Amino acid sequence: MKFKESDMKKYSLIKSEEKKPCMICEKETIFIDYCCEGRLCSSECSEKFYNMVAEQE
């Protein structure tokens, strides 16, 4: 599900004024995950990112 402003608190997001590529799928997004300081466009990309992080631990 692509992020909306209503998802900001649940997913620890901040909103940027400019669109840049998601670090997982490279789709343009205005949302930045403030825990990892990376751009994520959807809950699926967020889950994929944090699963990759967990595998590295």
C-alpha positions, 0 to 999 in steps of 0.5 A, spaced: 500 500 500 502 506 497 503 511 503 499 517 505 499 522 510 495 518 514 500 513 515 506 518 517 505 516 525 504 509 524 510 508 520 515 513 523 515 518 516 516 525 515 514 528 509 519 532 504 517 537 499 521 534 493 520 527 490 526 522 490 526 515 489 524 509 494 530 506 496 527 499 495 523 499 488 525 506 486 518 509 485 518 517 486 516 518 493 515 524 498 516 520 505 522 519 509 523 514 514 526 518 520 529 511 523 533 509 517 533 516 514 531 513 507 526 514 502 520 508 502 514 509 498 509 503 501 508 499 507 511 493 502 517 497 501 518 498 509 517 491 511 522 489 505 527 494 508 526 492 515 526 484 514 533 485 510 536 489 516 533 483 521 537 478 516 544 482 517 543 482 525 
